Amino acid sequence: MYETHAPLVGDVEHPTRRRIGPYPTSLLVKPELRPEFGTEKVAGSLGTIDAKIRGSAVTWHVAAVHPPPPLPGGTSGWRVGHDLLEEYCDFERPFVLAGDFNSTLNQGPMRRLTSNGCTDVGSTAGTGLSTTWPSSLPEFLGITIDHVLVGGSEVGAADYRTVDISGTDHRGLITEVELPGVD
């Protein structure tokens, strides 16, 4: 585990935590960026948390997202969850979306997002084929359903890699995104 991220890892008690099923979505932002967390929940989502980060020149919108998975016999919730995320891609303002999208870049919902203004950081960093699920298989046998999408301004990715995390069926993504206009 990377020493700089060790304080973020752990089994944290949360009032909405369930014994089975997905855990609540989390968004970790460096305190020195002074995030202003929103309270909106995106319908059709297993959890979306957003924050504004105000820089000297621009305000960034950052969201941790988790649309539902496509389930046998019904993909409407999966499609609706992704359709709601298209709002971010249409923004004139800069944004970062990160999380379990339950979709590969080859599937229709992600193709729509990436053709409407969202850029997949893993693809631009040349490591987009680093798989994130399931973590129980060797990485070369998995698929990439966890993503970091950016848009609205020129954005640079200084770092993008997957890491193994105990207690989950996904590999984690560590991404350092350079936000122009944020001090």
N, C-alpha and C positions, 0 to 999 in steps of 0.2 A: 504494500500500500504506500502511496506517496505521502511523505511526512506532512506536506502542506495541506493535504486533504483529510488526514487522520481525524481531526476534531469533528468532521462532518459525518463520520461513519459511526453507526451505532444503532441500537434498538431503542428508539425514542418512543415513549408512551404518548399517545394522541387520543383525545376524547372521542374521535370518530372512528378509531381503529376497529376493524372487524377481525374475527378469528379466522375466517376463510374469505377468499376472494381478494380483489386488488386492494392495496392500501391506499390511503388518500394521496393525492398528488402533492408534491412539494416543490418549492422554488427557493433556491439558495442564492442570494445576491450579496456580494461583499458590502458590509455596512458602510464603508467609506464612499460608496456610490449613492448613499442616501435614497434607497428605493421607497416609493410610495405604493403600497400594496392596495390593489383593488379588491372588491368583494363580489364582482360579477361571476356567476357560474354559467358556463356555456351549456345550453341545453343539449341533450344527446351526447354528453361527455361523462367519462368516469372521473373527471376532475380537471379543472383548468384554473390556474392561479395566474393573475397578471400583476405587473408592477410597472410604474413609470420611473425612469431614471433621467433626471434633468441634468443636462450638461450645460456648459456655458453657451453653446451655440444651438443645441438641438435637444429635444426630449425623445428618448427611446422608449418603446413599449416592449416589454419582455414578458413572455408567458410560458408556463409549463403546461403542456397539454396531454390529454389521454383520451382520444376518441375510443368508443367501444370496438371490440374485434368483430370481424365478419363471422357470423355464426351459421352453421348449417340450417338451411330452411329460412333464413332471413338475414339480409344484409342492409336493411333500411336504416337501422341505427348507426351502422358503420358509415354509410354514405352521408347521412344527415350530420354526423359528427364532423366529417371532413368538409362538408359544404359550409358549415358555420365557420370553419377556420379560413375559408377563402376571403372573408372580410379583411383579415390581416394582410393578405397578399395584395389586396386592392388599395391598401393605405398609401397615401402620399408620404406618411411619416415613417421613420425608420423603426424596424421591429426585429425581434428574435423570438422564434417559436422553438421550443425544445421539448422532447418527450417521447413517449411510446405512442406512435401514430398507428400501430397495428396495421401497417401497410408498407409494402416495398415500393421503391421508386418506379417499378414497372406496372403497378396497379393503377387503375383509373383515377381514384381519388388523389393519389400523390402526383400523378401526371398533371392533373388539373392545377394543383397547387404550384408545381414547379413551372408550369407554362403561363401562370397568371401573376408572376412577380416574386414568387418565393424561390430562393436559391438554396440548394442543399449544400451545407458546408462540407460534409464528407466528400461529396463529389468534386467540389472545387479544390479541396485539399489533396485530392488524389488517393484518398483512403476510404472512399464511400462504400467499398465492398467489404470493409471490416464488419463482420456479422455480429448482431447483438442478441439474437434469440434462436433457439433456446441455449442457455449457457451450459446445459448438461452435455451438449455435443461439442466435438472439436469445432473450432471457429470456421474451418473450411466447409463444414456441413450445414451451417446455420443460414439464416436469412437476416437481412437488415430491416427491422421495423421501427427502430428508434432513430430519430433524426434531429438535427438542428437546422432550422430554416431561417434565413435572414432576408431582409429586403428594405427598400425605401431609401437607400443611400449606399455609397461605396463602403463595403465592409471587408475587413481582412480577417482571416483565421490564422492565428499564430500557432495553434496547436489543435489537434483532433486525434483522439485515440480511444480505443475501447479498453476497459479494465474489468477484471473479474471481481464480483462482489458476492460475498456469502449471503445466503438467505433469500435469494431471488432467482427467478428463471431467466433474467435478462443480464447481459453484460452492461456495465455502465459506460457512458460516454463522458470523456473529459474534453471539453472544447474551450479554448481561449479565443474569444471573439473581440476584435479591436473595434470599438465603437467611436467613429469619428465624431468630434464635437463634445466628447465626454472627457473631463479632466481626470 
